[in-house]
């Protein structure tokens, strides 16, 4: 499995992390990985991976990677900085997981149905991934009084 945005650590004792971003300069910060979840399971050919880092200044860096082995489809890496765990949740919940999916061209009604099913599947798998990640992050729960 290839990763669009690679964490670059030259030295284990070096806390610098560099993340590549699609269409932007790499983002570098000092920090550590909080948690990550991977979406490549079974025979899927399109998936998301999500990682959350914490910087030495107590900010959070959210990495969302869309990856595809489908011929002609391009991988995409989004990196956003958050101030709080709640911002991390908001970034993940508001991200559009199908914005970079090409899928099937609308050349027939069968292709339109395939595209709808594909987008629904990718969206549901992304939501499940986000739920898994957020459930592993302490203090991120939504609280109702």
N, C-alpha and C positions, 0 to 999 in steps of 0.2 A: 504494500500500500504506500503510495507516495503522498507527501504532504505539501500543500501549496506554500504555507508559511512555515519555515523551519526555525526552530529555536537554535540559535548559534551560541554554543558555550565552548570557548577554546580551553578553558581551565575550570575544573570542578569547583575551585575556590573563588572563581570569578562570578559575582552575582549579576553580571550584565546579561540581558536577554535582548536579542534582536529578532523582530518579527517582520517578515516581508508582507507587504500589503499590495493588493492588485491596484495598479494605476497610481500608486503613491510611493513616496520614499519609505524605506524601512523605518520602523519605530524601534528605538533602543531605550532601555530603562534598566535600572537595577532593581531586582526583585526575585520572586520565586513563584513557581507554579502552585496554585491553590488546589486545582482539580481539573480534570478533563474527561470527556466522554467521546467515544468513537461510534460512528453510525454505520460503518462497513460491516454488516453481518449477513450471513447467507450469500445469496447470489445477486445482491443488489449491484447495479452499475452506476448508481448516483447516490450520494450520501453527504451528510454533514458531520464534521468533527467540531467540537466546541471546547475551548480551554479558557480558564480564568487564572490570571496572575495577580499577585499583590506586589506593589512597588515598595521600595524602602521608605517612600513618603506616604504610605498607606492609601494610595489610590489603587484602583483595580483596572486591569487591562483585559478586555474580552476579545478573544480571537474566535471568529466564526469562519469555518472553511467549508465551501461547497466543492465537492470533488466528483468527477465523472470519468468513467472509462468509455463512455459512448463516443463513437467516432465523430469528430468535428465539434464536440462540445468542450468548452473551455472551463477550467477550474477557476475558482474565485476565492479571494481571502479578504475578509473584513476585519479590521481591528478598531476597537473603540475604547476610550478611556472613561472610567466611571469613578465618581467620588465616594459612593457608598454601596453597600451590598444591595440596597433597594434599586439603585441605578443599574447595577448588573442585571437584576431581574427584569427591569424595564427594557433594557437593550435587547436581551434575549427574547422577551415576549413580543416586542414590537418588530423584530427583524422579519423581513419577508423572505421565507426560505425558498420560494420558487422564482425569485426575480432573475436568476441567472440560468434557469432551465430552458433549453431550447426545445427538446422533445420532438414530437411529431408535427410535420407541416399539415395545415388544414386542407389537404387535397381531396378528402372524402369524408363522409359522415363517420365512417369507421375510424379514421385517423383522429377526428375530433373527439370521439368517445375514448380512444386510447390516450389522447393528451389529457383529457379530464381525469381519467383514472391515474395516470402518471403523476400529475400535479397533486391530486388528493393524497396519494401514497407518500410522496416526498414531504408534503406539509405535515401529515400525521406522524411520520417517522421523526421529523425535526421536533415537533411538539413533545414527543416521548423522550427524545434526547435531552431537551431543555428540562423536562420534569425530573429526569434522573440526575442531572447536574445540580439543579437547585435543591433537590432533596438531600444532597450530600453536603450542602454549605450551611453550617450552623448560623443561626441568627438572621436568616433571610426569609423566614416565614412571614406571611401576611397575617397580621393580628387584628382581630375584631373585638372591640370592647363591648 
